[in-house]
């Protein structure tokens, strides 16, 4: 059967084969497979199903139809208040499903840790694109609820120099907190800055160590982009926090 390479794959080449997605196994694959199996047992449709491995030793996942917002114009298409609400509702669902389970041991919940429009499947519902599932769970791990909410605010509100209205961005952060029902929201912007700094340092360190994926990201200017976003959030921190 014909293989179709899918967008993304910074760390791992991803191909579609019929109604399945095939990817090379990683050191964290066992944890991710257990997580996906938990979602399946609980009847949660917001993640791919783990279908085993193929003859090449690659993991097989169910293919989820819809729009994954890889391109800037696609990000604009999904950037709406209703779209943000649908994302946050999905996050709250899988957090609640994992809270108190062995997979979340050491944390409040299992966090995705890389939530962004590029890792979200959207479908047309209620007059526009709405988030229906998350993909690329490779770095999922036990963590705090606020970690994923902060990452959502950074990536889906697109916090950085392109923001034209700081007040509107602050209201979007408040909306995310309200929809999620987040405790400790006074630490949200601090956690966004933590994520941005961690991401920038991680890519730089990985590239310096010769990691091909991190070297590619650095060459594409991602380190500079993340640093610019960190600086923008730092400069507007108090204005953003006033809306929370």
C-alpha positions in Angstrom: 0.0 0.0 0.0 1.3 3.5 -0.9 2.9 5.6 1.9 2.2 9.3 2.0 4.6 11.4 4.1 2.7 13.7 6.5 3.8 17.3 7.5 5.9 17.7 10.6 8.1 14.9 11.7 10.8 17.2 13.2 12.0 14.3 15.4 10.3 11.3 13.7 9.2 10.8 10.1 5.5 10.2 9.9 3.7 8.5 7.0 0.1 7.6 6.3 -0.7 4.2 5.0 -4.4 3.9 4.3 -6.3 4.7 7.5 -3.2 4.3 9.7 -0.2 6.4 10.6 3.2 4.8 10.9 6.1 6.2 13.0 9.4 4.8 14.3 9.4 3.8 17.9 11.1 6.0 20.5 12.4 5.4 24.0 9.0 6.8 25.3 6.8 4.7 23.1 5.8 2.3 25.8 4.5 5.1 28.0 2.6 6.7 25.1 1.0 3.4 24.1 -0.2 2.9 27.6 -1.6 6.4 27.6 -3.4 5.9 24.3 -4.8 2.6 25.5 -6.1 4.3 28.6 -7.9 6.9 26.4 -9.4 4.0 24.3 -10.6 2.2 27.4 -12.3 5.3 28.7 -13.9 6.0 25.3 -12.1 9.3 24.7 -11.9 10.1 21.0 -9.4 13.0 21.4 -6.3 11.0 20.5 -5.2 8.4 18.0 -5.7 4.7 18.8 -2.6 2.5 19.1 -2.9 -0.4 16.7 0.3 -2.3 17.3 3.5 -2.4 15.1 4.0 -3.2 11.5 6.5 -5.4 9.7 9.1 -2.7 9.8 8.8 -2.4 13.6 7.0 1.0 13.3 4.1 1.9 15.6 0.7 2.0 13.9 -1.8 4.6 15.0 -5.3 5.3 13.7 -5.4 8.2 11.2 -7.6 11.1 12.4 -9.2 13.0 9.5 -9.4 16.8 9.6 -7.3 19.9 9.4 -3.9 20.1 11.1 -2.9 23.8 11.1 0.7 23.6 9.9 0.8 26.7 7.7 0.3 30.3 8.8 -2.9 30.7 6.9 -4.2 27.6 8.5 -3.4 29.0 12.0 -5.3 32.1 11.1 -8.3 30.0 10.1 -8.5 28.1 13.4 -7.7 31.2 15.5 -11.1 32.1 17.0 -12.6 32.3 20.5 -14.7 29.2 19.8 -11.6 27.4 18.5 -9.7 28.2 21.7 -12.6 27.1 23.8 -12.7 23.7 22.0 -8.9 23.2 22.6 -9.2 24.0 26.3 -12.2 21.7 26.8 -10.2 18.8 25.2 -7.3 19.5 27.5 -9.5 19.5 30.6 -11.0 16.2 29.4 -7.7 14.3 29.1 -6.3 15.8 32.2 -9.3 14.6 34.2 -9.0 11.1 32.6 -5.4 10.8 33.7 -5.6 12.4 37.2 -5.0 9.8 39.9 -3.8 7.1 37.5 -0.4 5.3 37.7 0.6 7.1 34.5 0.3 10.4 36.3 2.4 9.3 39.3 4.6 12.2 40.4 2.3 14.8 38.9 -1.3 16.0 39.0 -2.1 14.6 35.5 -0.4 13.4 32.4 0.5 16.5 30.3 0.9 16.5 26.5 3.7 19.0 26.8 3.6 20.1 23.1 0.1 21.4 22.5 -0.1 23.7 19.5 -2.2 24.0 16.3 0.4 21.8 14.6 -0.5 19.0 16.9 -4.3 19.5 16.8 -6.9 18.0 14.5 -9.7 20.3 13.6 -13.1 19.5 12.1 -15.9 21.8 10.9 -18.5 22.0 13.6 -20.9 24.7 14.8 -19.9 27.1 12.0 -16.1 26.8 12.1 -13.1 24.7 12.8 -13.1 23.1 16.2 -10.5 21.0 17.9 -11.4 17.3 18.1 -8.2 15.6 18.9 -4.5 16.0 19.7 -1.7 14.1 18.0 2.1 13.6 18.6 2.0 12.5 22.3 5.8 11.6 22.2 6.8 13.8 25.2 3.7 13.3 27.3 4.6 12.9 31.0 3.3 13.4 34.5 3.1 17.1 35.3 1.0 20.0 36.6 -2.3 21.1 35.0 -1.0 24.6 34.6 1.9 23.4 32.4 -0.4 22.4 29.5 -2.7 25.4 30.0 0.2 27.7 29.8 1.5 26.0 26.6 -2.0 26.4 25.1 -2.0 30.1 25.9 1.4 30.6 24.3 0.8 28.6 21.2 -2.9 29.1 20.4 -3.0 32.8 21.3 0.3 33.1 19.5 1.9 35.2 22.2 4.7 37.3 20.7 5.6 40.3 18.7 2.8 39.7 16.2 0.2 40.5 18.8 -1.5 43.8 18.0 -3.8 44.1 21.0 -2.3 43.2 24.3 -5.7 43.6 26.0 -7.3 41.1 23.6 -4.5 38.6 24.3 -5.0 39.0 28.0 -8.7 38.4 27.7 -7.9 35.2 25.7 -5.7 34.0 28.5 -8.5 34.7 31.0 -11.0 32.8 28.8 -8.7 29.8 28.7 -8.4 29.9 32.5 -12.2 30.2 32.9 -13.0 27.4 30.5 -10.5 25.1 32.1 -11.4 26.1 35.7 -7.7 26.7 36.5 -6.5 27.1 40.0 -3.4 29.2 40.6 -3.9 31.3 37.5 -1.7 34.0 39.0 1.2 31.8 38.0 0.1 31.4 34.4 2.2 34.1 32.7 5.2 33.0 34.8 4.7 29.4 33.5 4.4 30.7 29.9 7.8 32.3 30.3 9.2 29.1 31.8 8.0 27.2 28.8 9.5 29.7 26.3 12.9 29.7 28.1 12.9 25.9 28.3 12.1 25.5 24.7 14.7 28.0 23.5 17.4 26.5 25.7 16.5 22.9 24.8 16.7 23.6 21.0 20.1 25.4 21.4 21.5 22.7 23.6 20.3 19.9 21.3 21.7 21.6 18.3 25.1 22.1 20.0 25.1 18.4 20.9 24.6 17.5 17.2 20.9 16.4 17.4 19.7 16.6 13.7 16.1 17.7 14.6 17.3 20.4 16.9 19.9 21.5 14.4 17.2 21.8 11.8 15.0 23.9 14.1 17.9 26.2 15.0 18.7 26.7 11.3 15.0 27.6 10.6 15.3 30.4 13.2 13.1 28.8 15.8 15.4 29.7 18.6 15.2 33.4 17.6 11.4 33.2 17.2 11.0 31.7 20.7 13.4 34.2 22.2 11.4 37.1 20.6 8.2 35.6 22.1 9.8 35.3 25.5 10.9 38.9 25.4 7.5 40.1 24.3 5.7 38.3 27.1 8.3 39.6 29.6 7.7 43.2 28.4 3.9 42.8 28.6 3.7 40.5 31.6 1.9 42.9 34.0 -0.6 43.9 31.3 -1.4 40.3 30.6 -1.7 39.4 34.3 -4.1 42.3 34.9 -6.7 40.4 32.8 -6.5 37.2 34.7 
